[in-house]
């Protein structure tokens, strides 16, 4: 079971997480980690050990780091058509939402806590959320998922990959971001934005 005084982390792990200090600090740490393309779902402890992460692992790590810093460990799923979903850790400051994320696409990362609603936050990702055919693909978003619901499974420190988190995100309802009439009129992402999004992109 989770020890709420240290969340199961070692003193050295706690010092590292606390040294990040703010959501922006968590994002800077994630940005410093190489993006990997393996089919894994590492716990935050394993991310610290391996020093690399992908989207899902980065979001789960960020949720744990934010928890150590005093925020609820909230995960949020953006759902796309003809594309992969994007998972983020979200936080609230003075009633406004922000986000921390690890992404293989340049613009799908940090958002300042200035957004009044989750829909407003989701829309900041819409214009640059695209697939390799340059189609804008973001369609739905989830409600926040508090990962404390998985504390009994030791999601922050588990040696076994916590795939149950990804499975839960696939099962929960998602809220439509666009009406069908809008989807039918979407333009492709222009070449310059697409090239910018591919900055430091890794191909499988």
N, C-alpha and C positions, 0 to 999 in steps of 0.2 A: 504493500500500500504506500501511497505518496506521503512523504513527510512534509507538511506544510511549512516548516521552518526553513528548509533548504530545497524543497521540491525534488529531493532525491539526488541532486547534483553534489559532486565533491566540492570541497572548499575552493580548489583551483578553478573548477568550472564556474562556480558562483562568482568568483572575482572577475573572471573574464566577461561574464554576462553583465554584471553590474558596471563594469568599466565602459560599457556602451552608452550608458547614462540616459539617452533619449531615443525616441523612435527614429530620428534622423541618424543617430549613432548606430542603431541596429541596421539601418539601410546601408550605411557606409561600410559596415563590416560585411554584409552580404555582397555588396558590390566588389569587395576585395577578394572574394572567393571565386575560383574558376567555376564555370558552368560545366557540368558533366551531363552525358547523355545516356547513362545507364538506366536500366529498368529496375530502380530501387525506390524505397520509401524510408529513408533513414530517419531515426529519431534525432532530436536536437543534440543529444550527447554524441551520436555518431557523426553528425555534421561537424561538431567541434573537433572530433578525433581525426576525420579524414580531410578537413579543410577544403571541402568542395560541396556543391549542392546544385540541384535543379529546382524548377519552379515549386513543386509540391514540398520538397524538403526545406527549401528556403522559407516558405510560408509557415510551415510547422515550427521551424526554428525561430522565426520572428515572433510567433505567438508565444512561445516559451520565454524568449528574451523579454518581451513586453510584460509578461506576467511577473518576472523577477523584478522589473522596474516599477511594478505597481498597477499595471493595466490588466483587465480581464484578457484571457488568452482566446481572442476571437479570430476565427477563420472565415473566409468569404470566398465564394466560388463564382467566377464569371463563366457563363456557358456560351459556346459558339456553335454555329452551323458550318459544316465543311472545314473544320479547324479543331484545334485542341482547346480545352478549357484552360483557364488561368486561375490559380489559387493564390490568395493574398492573406496577409494578416492585417486586420483593421483595428483602429483605435479611435477614441473620442477625447477631445480636449475642448472644454467650455462649450459643449453641445454640438461640436462640429467634427465630422469624420475625416480621417486620414488613412493612409495605407502604406504598408511596407511589403515589398515583394522582390523575389528573384526571378529574372526573366531572361530568355534568350533573345528577346526583342528589346531594343534600346528604350522605348518609351513606356513600357508596361511595368514600371517599377514604383518608385515613391510618389505619394501624393501628400501635400501639406494638409493639416487638419483645418480646412476652411469650407468644407462641403456640408450643407445643411441636411442632406438626406443621402441614403444609399443610392437612390436613383441618380442624384446629382453627381455623386462620386463615380458611379458606373459610366455615366456619359463622358467623363473625362478620358476614358479609355477607348471610346467608340471610334473616333476618327482615325486612330492609328492601329487599331486591332485588325490585323489582316492576315490572310494566308499567302502562300507562295504564288498564287494566281492573282494577287493584289486585290482580292475581294474583301470588303469590310464584312467581318463575320460575327461580331459580338451581337448576341440576341437576348440573353437572359442573365439574371443575377439572383443569388440566393439571399436568404436572411443570414445574419451572423450566426455562426456555430461556436458556442463556448466549449472549448476543448476540455474544460474541467469535467465534462460528462464522461471523459475517458480516463480520468485519474486512476480508476481502479485497474486499468490496463498498463499503467506506467508509461504513457505515451512519450514522455519527455526524455526518458533514460533507457528505454527498452533496447535490448540487443537485437531482438527480432523486429523486422520492418513493420511499422504500424499501418499496414494496408487498410485496416478497418476505418481509418479516417477518410481515405479516398473513397472507399465504398459507401460510407455514410453520405458524403457530399454528392455522390451519384444518385442516391435514393431520395434526397429531400426535394421538396418543390422549389421551383425557380420562377421568378417574376419576369414577365416579358418586358423588354426594354423598348421595343419598337412595335408599331402597328404594321400589319401586312402591307398596307398601301405605301408605307415608307420603305420597306424592304425592296419592293419592286422598282423603286426609283433610285437606288443607290449607285453612285459612281465608283469606279475603281480608284484605288490609292494611286496618286501620281508617282512618277519615277523617282523624284528627288526625296519624297517622304519615305518611299520604300527603301531606297539606298541608305537613308539615315537610320531606319529601323534595323537594318542589317549590320550596323556597327558592332563589331566583336561577336557577331552571330556565329554559332557553331552548328555545322551540318552533320547529320547522322549518316 
